[in-house]
Amino acid sequence: MDRLGRRAKELRDYRAAFHAAHFAMAVVDREGFVVSGNDALADLIGTTAAELTGLVAADLVDLASDARTWHAYREVLRGRQARLRCTRRLKHPDGHSLWAQITVSPMPGTATVLLALADISARRELQAQLRHLQMYDAVTRLPNRTLFFERLTTALESAADEDGGGTGRIGLCYLDLDGFKAVNDTLGHRIGDRLLAEAAARLTRCADQVAYDRWQHGHPAPLVARLGGDEFALLVEDSTGTEQLADLAESVLKTLQEPFDLAGHRLSVSASIGVVERRAAGTTATHLMQAADTTLYWAKADGKARWTLFDPERNAHRMTRQALSSTLRPAVDRGEFALEYQPLVGLDDGAVRGVEALVRWHHPQFGTLTPNRFITLAEEDGSIVQLGRWVLRTACAQARRWQLDHPTAPPLFVSVNVAVRQVWDSDLVADVASILAETGLDPSLLQLELTESAVMGSSGRPLRALKALSDMGVRIAIDDFGTGYSNLAYLSRLPVSVLKLDGSFVRGFQYPDDDPTHTNPADATIVEAMVHLAHRLGLTVTAECVETALQADRLRAIGCDTGQGWHYSRAVPPDRISQLLREAAEARPSR
């Protein structure tokens, strides 16, 4: 067989293979017209192979539907691009749709290109099923956390587009079910899952109630999603303000408060809801969820079964609290704390008998902070042990220094506040003994103050610690007495030597317009009774928050021993106490 014969045979074989192939193909000329199409392609798009010839190939497979694909296709036809691959959804004449992967590539040695189609409908359907499993919660059939964040990110981008025609705002109700854990723990996960599914159905109905009105105004319906556990979210795109979100939250509360009848169990749960509504511009999904999570925490902390609206000022306070908490421990090592001292004055003669050490935090960012800003944080994270040890050592060293610098003045005792956690988490007795030995301060010149709630009911280790300290010669004082148990009978069994009356009683001695007839007789009677009973038990009494001379006179008249407050002095630096000691020494008559 000669060369031309072999060439003709190859061409016939090629054409036979082309038309017999199960892979849908067409030969397209450089102008974009079909030169020849095989039966597989004809069957795929619902025509015959003969009818394919002369048709515009791009129209057959919808290549002109977007500018980018159309440009790439034209570049392949002109020989400027090696290949085009894309996916198209095609409609068969009988009505069903199919997904096809389309490849267009030049045919070597010819002025044509090969257009090939692969039916990927089954693969796309499998991908859709897998995506559904990935994006939807199996228990509630709601969008899950992954799909929620996908939608949230898209919603934020769309709302932030000023030309999008929407409100430019976004809203979120973030909730969990109060009492769900108890249901799960007592009735099992099966009932728990049914409760979640029913709660999801009710949330969906709440969203549907607002969906129609929003649809009329061109806004999408709220998205309801389960984020995990018993946490749900309702996302409102193009929200119109906080009132809209508040109404939705109130609707959710009401529908979830209705009892659930599940498998013979009548269950009652409620929800705590954090509500956030703001402009989308400048907001990220992370920031929005952080705000919602914080607000949900507020709703639970405020008593549960309620919705709470995000408050920027309250959040700023929380952020400050977190910033303080994270820097508490290293602040001691950096030397950011200092002590000031408030005099404790004898009511009978006005002489300074002692001082209370009050810690201040000179924070590099927030300035000077008083104890009410950080002591609770220190107790929560345990840094109160380290801080308390520093306060005790510094105060004892200062008291000893005053004693040595002013030998002719009566020595001052120093009163140091002790937190309950210091008693439990450290060897307080050993710490006190070590510091007294280190500083040389006599134990009788140290007074430790514990709150009434910390001392009353003490047993075990705390009681043993208090007794050991008392046996050492250290004085134990109950701070803020009268605000807690006020069990004077119990005091007789505790190693307590001093009661510090809470300032709320002393303020009852304040005379409006300096008129003594306007004093609160109930407060006066209570204080007088406590002073007399304390004296009968061998205890001395200190009145806190003494602010006027009239209060001091009244307290002196009922037998109170010492007073403390702005009437005498605010908390002052150590050098100011040194000055008071010099003045006291100079005022004493020489022998």
C-alpha positions as CSV (number, residue, x, y, z in Angstrom):
1,M,0.0,0.0,0.0
2,D,1.5,3.3,-1.0
3,R,1.8,6.4,1.2
4,L,-1.4,8.0,0.0
5,G,-3.3,4.9,0.7
6,R,-2.0,4.6,4.2
7,R,-2.9,8.2,4.8
8,A,-6.4,7.7,3.5
9,K,-6.8,4.6,5.7
10,E,-5.6,6.4,8.8
11,L,-8.0,9.2,8.1
12,R,-10.9,6.7,7.7
13,D,-9.8,5.0,10.9
14,Y,-9.7,8.4,12.7
15,R,-13.1,9.4,11.5
16,A,-14.5,6.0,12.5
17,A,-13.0,6.3,16.0
18,F,-14.2,9.9,16.3
19,H,-17.8,9.0,15.5
20,A,-17.8,5.8,17.5
21,A,-16.2,7.4,20.6
22,H,-18.2,7.6,23.8
23,F,-16.5,10.8,24.6
24,A,-18.5,13.8,23.2
25,M,-16.4,15.7,20.6
26,A,-16.6,18.2,17.8
27,V,-14.1,19.6,15.3
28,V,-14.4,23.4,15.1
29,D,-12.9,25.6,12.5
30,R,-11.0,28.9,13.3
31,E,-14.2,30.8,12.7
32,G,-16.0,28.9,15.4
33,F,-18.3,26.7,13.3
34,V,-18.7,23.0,13.8
35,V,-17.0,21.0,11.0
36,S,-18.0,17.7,12.4
37,G,-19.5,16.4,15.6
38,N,-19.8,12.8,16.8
39,D,-22.8,10.8,18.0
40,A,-21.9,11.1,21.6
41,L,-22.0,14.9,21.4
42,A,-25.3,14.8,19.5
43,D,-26.9,12.6,22.1
44,L,-25.6,14.7,24.9
45,I,-27.2,17.9,23.6
46,G,-30.3,16.2,22.0
47,T,-29.7,16.4,18.2
48,T,-28.1,14.3,15.4
49,A,-24.5,14.3,14.3
50,A,-25.4,15.6,10.9
51,E,-27.3,18.5,12.3
52,L,-24.2,19.6,14.3
53,T,-22.3,20.6,11.2
54,G,-22.3,24.3,10.5
55,L,-23.6,25.3,13.9
56,V,-21.9,27.9,16.0
57,A,-19.9,25.8,18.6
58,A,-20.0,28.5,21.3
59,D,-23.8,28.5,21.2
60,L,-24.0,24.8,21.7
61,V,-22.1,24.9,25.0
62,D,-22.9,28.4,26.2
63,L,-19.3,29.7,25.9
64,A,-20.4,33.3,25.4
65,S,-22.3,33.6,28.7
66,D,-19.4,35.3,30.5
67,A,-16.8,37.7,29.1
68,R,-13.7,35.9,30.5
69,T,-14.6,32.5,29.1
70,W,-15.6,34.0,25.7
71,H,-12.3,35.9,25.5
72,A,-10.3,32.7,26.3
73,Y,-12.2,30.7,23.7
74,R,-11.5,33.3,21.0
75,E,-7.8,33.2,21.9
76,V,-7.7,29.5,21.4
77,L,-9.4,29.8,18.0
78,R,-6.8,32.3,16.9
79,G,-4.0,30.1,18.1
80,R,-2.9,32.5,20.9
81,Q,-3.8,30.2,23.8
82,A,-3.1,26.5,24.2
83,R,-6.3,25.4,25.9
84,L,-9.6,26.4,27.5
85,R,-11.2,24.4,30.2
86,C,-14.5,25.4,31.9
87,T,-17.7,23.9,33.4
88,R,-21.2,24.7,32.0
89,R,-24.7,23.7,33.0
90,L,-26.4,22.7,29.7
91,K,-30.1,22.1,29.1
92,H,-31.2,19.1,27.1
93,P,-34.3,19.5,24.8
94,D,-36.2,17.0,26.8
95,G,-36.0,19.4,29.8
96,H,-33.4,17.9,32.0
97,S,-30.1,19.7,32.8
98,L,-26.6,18.3,32.9
99,W,-23.2,19.6,34.0
100,A,-20.4,19.3,31.4
101,Q,-16.7,19.9,31.6
102,I,-15.7,21.5,28.3
103,T,-12.2,21.5,26.9
104,V,-11.1,23.4,23.8
105,S,-7.6,22.8,22.3
106,P,-5.9,23.1,18.9
107,M,-5.5,20.0,16.7
108,P,-1.9,19.8,15.6
109,G,-1.2,20.2,11.9
110,T,-4.7,21.5,11.1
111,A,-6.6,24.8,11.1
112,T,-9.2,23.4,13.5
113,V,-9.7,22.9,17.2
114,L,-11.2,20.0,19.1
115,L,-14.1,20.7,21.4
116,A,-14.6,17.9,24.0
117,L,-17.4,17.5,26.5
118,A,-17.5,15.2,29.6
119,D,-20.7,14.7,31.5
120,I,-19.9,15.4,35.1
121,S,-23.4,15.5,36.4
122,A,-23.0,12.5,38.7
123,R,-19.8,14.0,40.1
124,R,-21.5,17.3,40.7
125,E,-24.4,15.7,42.4
126,L,-22.0,13.8,44.6
127,Q,-20.1,17.0,45.4
128,A,-23.4,18.7,46.2
129,Q,-24.3,15.9,48.6
130,L,-20.9,16.0,50.2
131,R,-21.2,19.8,50.5
132,H,-24.6,19.4,52.2
133,L,-23.1,17.0,54.7
134,Q,-20.3,19.4,55.3
135,M,-22.4,22.5,55.5
136,Y,-25.6,21.3,57.4
137,D,-26.2,20.0,60.8
138,A,-27.4,16.4,60.9
139,V,-29.5,16.8,64.1
140,T,-31.4,20.0,63.2
141,R,-31.0,20.2,59.4
142,L,-29.9,23.8,59.8
143,P,-26.8,25.4,58.3
144,N,-23.9,24.6,60.5
145,R,-21.0,26.7,61.7
146,T,-19.0,26.4,58.5
147,L,-21.9,27.6,56.3
148,F,-22.9,30.2,58.8
149,F,-19.4,31.9,58.6
150,E,-19.4,31.6,54.9
151,R,-22.7,33.4,54.6
152,L,-21.7,35.9,57.3
153,T,-18.5,36.8,55.4
154,T,-20.4,37.2,52.2
155,A,-23.1,39.3,53.9
156,L,-20.6,41.6,55.4
157,E,-18.9,42.1,52.0
158,S,-22.2,42.8,50.3
159,A,-23.5,45.1,53.1
160,A,-20.3,47.1,53.1
161,D,-20.7,47.8,49.4
162,E,-22.2,51.3,49.3
163,D,-23.5,50.8,45.8
164,G,-25.3,47.6,46.8
165,G,-28.6,49.3,47.5
166,G,-29.1,47.8,51.0
167,T,-29.0,49.4,54.4
168,G,-25.3,48.8,54.9
169,R,-26.0,47.2,58.3
170,I,-26.0,43.7,59.8
171,G,-27.6,42.1,62.8
172,L,-27.0,39.0,64.8
173,C,-28.9,37.1,67.6
174,Y,-26.5,34.6,69.2
175,L,-28.2,32.3,71.7
176,D,-27.9,29.2,73.8
177,L,-30.5,27.2,75.7
178,D,-30.6,27.6,79.4
179,G,-30.9,24.3,81.1
180,F,-30.0,22.1,78.1
181,K,-27.1,20.4,79.8
182,A,-29.4,19.3,82.6
183,V,-31.7,17.7,80.0
184,N,-28.9,16.0,78.3
185,D,-27.4,14.7,81.6
186,T,-30.6,13.4,83.1
187,L,-32.7,12.2,80.1
188,G,-29.9,11.3,77.7
189,H,-28.6,12.5,74.3
190,R,-31.6,11.1,72.4
191,I,-34.0,13.4,74.1
192,G,-31.4,16.2,74.0
193,D,-31.1,15.8,70.2
194,R,-34.9,15.9,69.9
195,L,-35.0,19.1,72.0
196,L,-32.4,20.7,69.7
197,A,-34.4,19.7,66.6
198,E,-37.6,21.1,68.0
199,A,-35.9,24.3,69.1
200,A,-34.4,24.7,65.6
201,A,-37.9,24.3,64.1
202,R,-39.3,27.0,66.4
203,L,-36.4,29.3,65.5
204,T,-37.0,28.7,61.9
205,R,-40.7,29.7,62.3
206,C,-39.6,32.9,64.0
207,A,-37.4,33.7,61.1
208,D,-40.2,32.9,58.6
209,Q,-42.5,35.3,60.4
210,V,-40.2,38.2,59.5
211,A,-39.1,36.8,56.1
212,Y,-42.2,37.8,54.1
213,D,-42.0,41.4,55.2
214,R,-38.3,41.5,54.4
215,W,-38.9,39.9,51.0
216,Q,-41.4,42.6,50.1
217,H,-38.7,45.2,50.7
218,G,-36.1,43.2,48.8
219,H,-34.1,41.9,51.8
220,P,-33.2,38.2,52.4
221,A,-34.8,36.2,55.2
222,P,-32.8,35.8,58.4
223,L,-30.5,32.8,58.3
224,V,-30.9,30.3,61.2
225,A,-27.9,28.2,62.0
226,R,-26.7,25.8,64.7
227,L,-23.2,26.7,65.6
228,G,-22.6,23.7,67.9
229,G,-23.9,22.2,71.1
230,D,-27.0,24.2,72.2
231,E,-25.8,27.4,70.4
232,F,-27.8,28.9,67.6
233,A,-27.5,32.1,65.5
234,L,-30.0,34.2,63.5
235,L,-28.2,36.4,61.0
236,V,-30.1,39.4,59.6
237,E,-28.7,40.9,56.5
238,D,-29.5,44.5,55.7
239,S,-30.9,45.1,59.2
240,T,-32.7,48.3,59.9
241,G,-31.6,49.0,63.4
242,T,-31.5,47.7,67.0
243,E,-35.3,47.7,67.3
244,Q,-35.7,45.1,64.6
245,L,-33.2,42.8,66.3
246,A,-34.8,43.4,69.7
247,D,-38.2,42.4,68.3
248,L,-36.7,39.2,66.8
249,A,-34.9,38.4,70.1
250,E,-38.1,38.9,72.0
251,S,-40.0,36.6,69.6
252,V,-37.3,33.9,70.0
253,L,-37.6,34.2,73.8
254,K,-41.3,33.8,73.8
255,T,-41.4,30.8,71.4
256,L,-38.6,28.9,73.3
257,Q,-40.3,29.5,76.7
258,E,-43.3,27.4,75.6
259,P,-43.0,23.8,77.0
260,F,-41.6,21.1,74.8
261,D,-43.4,17.7,74.8
262,L,-40.9,15.1,73.8
263,A,-41.3,11.3,74.2
264,G,-43.6,11.7,77.2
265,H,-41.5,14.4,78.8
266,R,-42.7,17.9,79.2
267,L,-39.6,20.1,79.3
268,S,-39.2,23.8,80.0
269,V,-36.1,25.6,78.8
270,S,-35.3,29.2,78.2
271,A,-32.7,31.1,76.1
272,S,-30.0,33.7,76.8
273,I,-29.5,35.9,73.7
274,G,-26.7,38.3,72.8
275,V,-27.9,40.9,70.3
276,V,-25.5,42.8,68.0
277,E,-26.6,45.3,65.3
278,R,-24.2,47.7,63.6
279,R,-22.9,49.1,60.3
280,A,-21.1,46.4,58.2
281,A,-18.4,48.7,57.1
282,G,-15.3,48.2,59.2
283,T,-16.7,45.0,60.8
284,T,-15.3,41.6,60.4
285,A,-16.9,38.2,61.0
286,T,-14.5,37.7,63.9
287,H,-15.3,41.0,65.6
288,L,-19.0,40.5,65.1
289,M,-18.9,37.1,66.7
290,Q,-16.7,38.3,69.6
291,A,-19.2,41.0,70.3
292,A,-22.1,38.5,70.1
293,D,-20.3,36.1,72.4
294,T,-19.6,38.8,74.9
295,T,-23.2,39.9,74.9
296,L,-24.5,36.4,75.3
297,Y,-22.2,36.1,78.4
298,W,-23.8,39.3,79.8
299,A,-27.3,37.9,79.2
300,K,-26.4,34.8,81.2
301,A,-24.6,36.8,83.9
302,D,-27.6,39.1,84.3
303,G,-29.9,36.2,85.1
304,K,-30.5,34.2,81.9
305,A,-33.9,33.9,80.1
306,R,-33.3,37.3,78.5
307,W,-31.7,39.1,75.6
308,T,-29.0,41.7,76.0
309,L,-27.9,44.3,73.5
310,F,-24.2,44.9,72.9
311,D,-23.0,47.9,74.8
312,P,-19.7,49.4,73.6
313,E,-19.0,51.1,77.0
314,R,-19.6,47.8,78.9
315,N,-17.4,46.0,76.4
316,A,-14.6,48.6,76.9
317,H,-14.8,47.9,80.6
318,R,-14.5,44.2,79.9
319,M,-11.5,44.8,77.6
320,T,-9.9,46.9,80.3
321,R,-10.5,44.1,82.9
322,Q,-8.9,41.6,80.6
323,A,-6.0,43.9,80.0
324,L,-5.5,44.3,83.7
325,S,-5.8,40.6,84.4
326,S,-3.2,39.7,81.8
327,T,-0.6,42.1,83.2
328,L,-1.2,41.6,87.0
329,R,1.4,39.0,87.7
330,P,4.3,40.7,85.8
331,A,3.3,44.1,87.3
332,V,4.6,42.9,90.8
333,D,8.0,42.1,89.3
334,R,8.1,45.3,87.4
335,G,7.5,47.3,90.6
336,E,4.3,48.9,89.4
337,F,2.6,48.6,92.9
338,A,3.0,51.0,95.8
339,L,1.5,51.4,99.2
340,E,-0.2,54.4,100.8
341,Y,-1.2,54.5,104.4
342,Q,-4.4,55.8,106.1
343,P,-4.1,56.7,109.8
344,L,-6.2,54.9,112.4
345,V,-6.9,57.5,115.1
346,G,-7.8,57.1,118.8
347,L,-11.2,58.7,119.2
348,D,-10.5,59.6,122.9
349,D,-7.4,61.7,122.3
350,G,-7.0,62.1,118.5
351,A,-3.6,60.4,118.5
352,V,-2.6,58.2,115.5
353,R,-2.4,54.6,116.8
354,G,-1.7,52.8,113.5
355,V,-2.2,52.9,109.8
356,E,-3.9,50.7,107.2
357,A,-1.7,49.8,104.2
358,L,-3.6,50.4,100.9
359,V,-2.1,49.2,97.7
360,R,-2.1,51.3,94.5
361,W,-1.2,50.1,91.0
362,H,0.6,52.7,88.9
363,H,-0.4,51.2,85.6
364,P,1.5,52.4,82.6
365,Q,-1.6,52.6,80.4
366,F,-4.5,53.2,82.9
367,G,-2.8,55.4,85.5
368,T,-3.1,54.9,89.2
369,L,-5.7,52.3,90.1
370,T,-7.2,51.7,93.6
371,P,-7.8,48.2,94.9
372,N,-11.4,47.9,93.8
373,R,-10.1,47.9,90.2
374,F,-7.9,44.9,90.5
375,I,-8.1,43.0,93.8
376,T,-11.0,40.9,92.6
377,L,-9.1,40.0,89.4
378,A,-6.1,39.0,91.5
379,E,-8.2,36.8,93.7
380,E,-9.7,35.1,90.6
381,D,-6.4,34.3,88.9
382,G,-4.5,33.5,92.1
383,S,-2.0,36.4,91.7
384,I,-3.3,37.7,95.0
385,V,-0.9,35.4,96.8
386,Q,2.1,36.9,95.1
387,L,0.7,40.5,95.5
388,G,-0.4,39.9,99.1
389,R,3.0,38.6,100.1
390,W,4.6,41.8,98.5
391,V,2.1,44.1,100.4
392,L,2.8,42.3,103.7
393,R,6.6,42.5,103.3
394,T,6.5,46.2,102.2
395,A,4.1,47.3,104.9
396,C,6.1,45.5,107.7
397,A,9.4,46.9,106.5
398,Q,7.9,50.4,106.4
399,A,6.4,50.1,109.9
400,R,9.8,49.0,111.2
401,R,11.5,51.9,109.4
402,W,9.2,54.4,111.1
403,Q,9.9,52.8,114.4
404,L,13.7,53.1,113.9
405,D,13.5,56.6,112.4
406,H,11.2,58.0,115.2
407,P,12.2,56.2,118.4
408,T,10.6,58.8,120.7
409,A,7.2,58.5,119.1
410,P,4.8,55.7,120.1
411,P,5.3,52.8,117.6
412,L,2.5,52.5,115.0
413,F,0.9,49.2,114.2
414,V,0.3,48.5,110.5
415,S,-2.9,46.8,109.3
416,V,-2.8,44.7,106.2
417,N,-5.7,43.3,104.3
418,V,-5.6,39.5,103.6
419,A,-7.8,37.7,101.0
420,V,-9.3,34.3,101.7
421,R,-7.3,32.8,98.9
422,Q,-4.1,33.8,100.6
423,V,-5.1,31.6,103.6
424,W,-6.1,28.6,101.3
425,D,-3.4,28.8,98.6
426,S,-0.3,29.8,100.6
427,D,1.2,29.1,103.9
428,L,0.2,32.4,105.4
429,V,1.5,31.6,108.9
430,A,4.9,30.8,107.5
431,D,4.9,33.9,105.3
432,V,4.0,36.1,108.2
433,A,6.6,34.6,110.5
434,S,9.3,34.9,107.8
435,I,8.5,38.5,107.0
436,L,8.4,39.5,110.7
437,A,11.8,37.9,111.2
438,E,13.2,39.5,108.1
439,T,12.0,43.0,108.9
440,G,12.4,42.9,112.7
441,L,8.8,44.1,113.3
442,D,7.3,43.0,116.6
443,P,4.2,40.8,115.9
444,S,2.1,43.0,118.1
445,L,2.6,45.8,115.6
446,L,1.0,43.8,112.8
447,Q,-2.8,43.6,112.3
448,L,-4.3,41.4,109.6
449,E,-7.7,42.3,108.2
450,L,-10.1,39.7,106.8
451,T,-13.6,40.4,105.6
452,E,-16.5,39.3,107.8
453,S,-17.7,36.7,105.2
454,A,-14.2,35.2,105.1
455,V,-13.8,34.8,108.9
456,M,-17.3,33.7,109.9
457,G,-17.8,30.0,109.6
458,S,-14.0,29.5,109.4
459,S,-13.0,25.9,110.2
460,G,-10.2,23.6,109.3
461,R,-7.1,25.2,107.7
462,P,-8.3,28.8,107.9
463,L,-9.2,28.6,111.6
464,R,-5.9,26.9,112.4
465,A,-4.1,29.6,110.5
466,L,-5.9,32.4,112.4
467,K,-5.2,30.8,115.7
468,A,-1.5,30.3,114.9
469,L,-1.2,33.9,113.9
470,S,-3.0,35.1,117.1
471,D,-0.7,32.9,119.2
472,M,2.2,34.5,117.4
473,G,1.0,37.9,118.8
474,V,-0.5,39.2,115.5
475,R,-3.8,40.9,115.8
476,I,-6.7,39.7,113.7
477,A,-9.4,42.2,112.6
478,I,-12.7,41.7,110.9
479,D,-13.2,44.2,108.1
480,D,-16.6,45.6,107.0
481,F,-18.3,44.2,110.1
482,G,-22.1,44.4,110.0
483,T,-22.5,43.6,106.3
484,G,-22.5,39.8,106.5
485,Y,-23.2,37.3,109.2
486,S,-22.7,39.7,112.2
487,N,-22.6,36.7,114.5
488,L,-21.2,38.1,117.7
489,A,-21.6,34.8,119.5
490,Y,-19.4,33.1,117.0
491,L,-16.8,35.8,117.5
492,S,-16.1,34.5,121.0
493,R,-14.7,31.3,119.5
494,L,-12.5,33.0,117.0
495,P,-9.0,34.6,117.7
496,V,-10.3,38.0,116.7
497,S,-9.3,41.2,118.6
498,V,-10.7,44.0,116.5
499,L,-14.0,44.8,114.7
500,K,-14.0,47.4,111.9
501,L,-17.5,48.7,111.5
502,D,-18.6,49.0,107.9
503,G,-18.9,52.6,106.7
504,S,-22.6,52.3,105.9
505,F,-23.4,52.5,109.6
506,V,-21.2,55.5,110.1
507,R,-22.7,57.3,107.2
508,G,-26.0,57.1,109.2
509,F,-24.5,59.5,111.6
510,Q,-24.2,62.2,109.0
511,Y,-26.3,65.2,109.9
512,P,-27.9,67.0,106.9
513,D,-27.3,70.7,107.2
514,D,-25.3,70.0,110.4
515,D,-28.6,69.4,112.2
516,P,-28.0,66.7,114.9
517,T,-31.8,66.0,115.1
518,H,-31.6,64.5,111.6
519,T,-29.3,61.6,112.6
520,N,-30.6,58.1,111.8
521,P,-31.6,56.6,115.2
522,A,-31.6,53.0,113.9
523,D,-27.9,53.2,112.8
524,A,-26.9,54.9,116.0
525,T,-28.7,52.2,118.1
526,I,-27.2,49.4,116.1
527,V,-23.6,50.8,116.3
528,E,-24.0,51.4,120.0
529,A,-25.2,47.9,120.6
530,M,-22.4,46.4,118.6
531,V,-19.7,48.5,120.3
532,H,-21.0,47.5,123.8
533,L,-21.2,43.8,122.9
534,A,-17.8,43.8,121.3
535,H,-16.3,45.4,124.4
536,R,-18.0,42.7,126.5
537,L,-16.2,40.1,124.4
538,G,-12.9,41.9,124.9
539,L,-12.7,43.3,121.4
540,T,-11.8,46.9,120.3
541,V,-13.9,48.6,117.6
542,T,-12.7,50.8,114.7
543,A,-15.2,52.9,112.7
544,E,-14.5,53.2,109.0
545,C,-15.5,56.1,106.7
546,V,-15.5,58.8,109.4
547,E,-15.9,62.0,107.3
548,T,-17.1,64.7,109.7
549,A,-16.3,66.0,113.2
550,L,-19.9,65.4,114.2
551,Q,-19.6,61.7,113.2
552,A,-16.4,61.5,115.2
553,D,-18.1,63.1,118.3
554,R,-21.0,60.7,118.1
555,L,-18.8,57.6,117.8
556,R,-16.7,58.8,120.7
557,A,-19.8,59.3,122.8
558,I,-20.9,55.7,122.3
559,G,-17.5,54.3,123.2
560,C,-16.0,53.5,119.8
561,D,-12.2,53.1,120.2
562,T,-10.6,54.2,116.9
563,G,-11.7,55.9,113.7
564,Q,-10.5,56.0,110.1
565,G,-11.6,58.2,107.3
566,W,-11.2,61.4,105.4
567,H,-12.0,63.5,108.5
568,Y,-8.6,62.5,109.8
569,S,-6.7,61.9,106.6
570,R,-6.9,60.2,103.2
571,A,-4.4,57.5,102.4
572,V,-1.0,59.2,102.0
573,P,2.5,58.2,101.0
574,P,4.9,57.0,103.7
575,D,6.8,60.3,104.1
576,R,3.5,62.0,105.2
577,I,3.1,59.5,108.0
578,S,6.8,60.2,109.0
579,Q,5.8,63.9,109.2
580,L,2.9,63.0,111.5
581,L,5.2,61.0,113.7
582,R,7.7,63.9,114.0
583,E,4.8,66.3,114.9
584,A,3.6,63.8,117.5
585,A,7.1,63.4,119.0
586,E,7.5,67.2,119.2
587,A,4.2,67.6,120.9
588,R,5.0,65.1,123.6
589,P,6.1,66.8,126.9
590,S,9.7,66.2,127.7
591,R,10.5,64.3,130.9
